[in-house]
Amino acid sequence: MPIGEPRFNFTLAHEIAHFVLHRRIDRSIMKEKENQISDTSRQLILDQVQSNSPRDWLEYQANKFASSLLLPRFTVQQAVINKQSKMGVTRRIGTIFHDNQPDNMKDYHEIMNYLSGIYITSHAAIRLRLRELNILIENKLSNPYTGRGLSHVSGSLSSIFEDMVKKT
C-alpha cells in the first residue's frame, strides 16, 4: 500500500489512534496468542462493532478516531456546502441525498470524488463520516426508478384497466 494513497492514510490514522488511545491497555485482555493488537482488513470496518469483545471495541474506537482525524466535522461540512454551491445546488444545501434518482446519484459521486481529492481518503471512510455527521441521507430503493416509469405503477394500472374491460 503506497504512502499517500487513501487506504494508507486511513490505516496510518487508525494506527495513530491505537497509540493515542490504547498504548496503556493491558494486552492480556485481548485473549490472543501473542497479546498484540494487529489489524486485518476485517477489523477496518468503520461504523460498527463486530462483537462485544474488548478487541472489537478497540478497533471501533480506532476507526472513529481515524475518521474524525482525517475528516474534521467543520471542514467537511464547509467543503460539502462549497462544492454544492459551485454545482448550483440551491435546495437543502449541506445535505447530500444518495438514492436512485439520477441527478442525486450524479451529485453524490461528484461530491465524493471532490472530498476524496481534498482529504485523500477512501470513499468508504468519507461515506461513513458523512452519515455520522448527518450530511448524507441514503435511501436506495430495491426497485429503482429507471426513467422508464415505475413498474409496479404501470402493472397496477394495467390490471385495473383489464378488470374494467372485463366488467363491461
N, C-alpha and C positions, 0 to 999 in steps of 0.2 A: 504494500500500500504506500504509494509515493507521498512524500511530505507535501502538504498544501492542498491535497485533494479533499473534497467534502467529507468522505468517510474517515480520513486520517484526522481531520480537525475535530470531529466529534469524539473519536476514540481518545485523542490526546486530552480533550476537556474532561472526558469520563474518567481517565486515569488520574488527572489532577484532582478531580472530585474525591476519588478514593484516598488520595494523600491528605487532602484538607480535612475531609470528614471522618475518615476511618483509620488514620495512622496509629491511634492509640487503642484500637479494639483488640481484645484478646482473640487471637486467631483460633483458639481451641473451640470456640463456639461454632466454627464452620463445619465441624464433623467431616472433614475431608482428609484424604490420605496424608497430604503434606501440609495441611493447615495454612494454605495460602490462598490469596484472592487472585484468581486468574480468570479472565473473561473469555467467553466463547461468543460466537455470533448470536447464539440463542439468548445470552444474557443481555445483549444490547437491544432489548425491546424497551421502548421509551415510556409508554403510558400505562403500563400495568405491572402489577406484582404477580409473578408466576405462581407463587405459593406463599405460605406464611413462614417459610424457613428464614433464618437470620441472613443467609447469603442472598436470597432474593430481595430482601428489604434493602440490603447494602447496594445491590445493583440498581434497584429502583431509585434510591437516593442519589446515586452517582449519575444516573441518566437525567434526573430532574435538574441536578446541579449543572451538568454539562449543557443541557438545553437552555437554561437560564443564563449561563455564562456566554454562550455563543449568540443567543437571540434575546437581548435585553428588551423587556416589556416596552419601554417608551420608544426606543429607536425602531422596533419592529412596527409598532402602531403607526408611527410617523412615516416610515417607509411605505407602508401599505397605502396610507392616505395620499402621499405624494405621487405614487405610481398611479393610483386610481384617478387622481386629478389630471395627470398627463394623458391618461387613456380616455378622458371625457366622461368618466362615471360621475353622475350627479345625485343618484339616489342611494341612500344608506351607505354613504362613503365611510370607510373604515371597517366595513364588513364585507367578507368575501363569501359568495354563495357557490358551493360546489354541488351541482345537481346535474340532471340530464338535459338541461336547456343548453343548446349550442353556444349561445352568447356567454352564458355563465361558465361553461367549460373552457371556452377560449380565454376569457378573462382570468380564470383560475390558473391556467397553465402559464399565461404571460406574467402574472404576478409571482408565481412560484419560481419561474426562471429568473426574474428580476431579483427576488430575495436571495436565491441561491448564489447569484453573482455578487451580491453585496456581502453576505455573511459567510460565503464559501463553506456551506454545509449542505447536507443532503436534503432532498425534497421530503423524505420521510420525517426527518427531525424538524423541518420547518412546519410541515403539516400538523404534527402533533403539538408543537408550540403554539401555532395559530389557534388550534382547537382549545388548548388550555387557556389562552387569553380571550376566548370567546370572540375571536375575529373571524374564524372560519365556521360557517354553517354548512354542514353536509346533509344532503337529502337525496341520496341516489335511489331512484325507483327501480324495482326489479323489471318492470316493463316500460322502458323509456320511450318518451315521445321522440319520434324519428323524423318529424316533419311531414309524414305521410298520413297523419291522423292517428288517433288513439284506437288501437284495435278493439278494445273492449267496448268503446262507444259505438263504433261502426257495427260491430257484431250485435249489440243490443238493439240498435235502430233497425237493422235488417230483420231481426226476429219479430220486432213489434209490427213492422210493415207486413211481414209474411202472415202473422196472425190476423191482421186487419183484412188482408186479401182473402184468407180462408173463410172469414166470417161473412163476407159479402157475397 
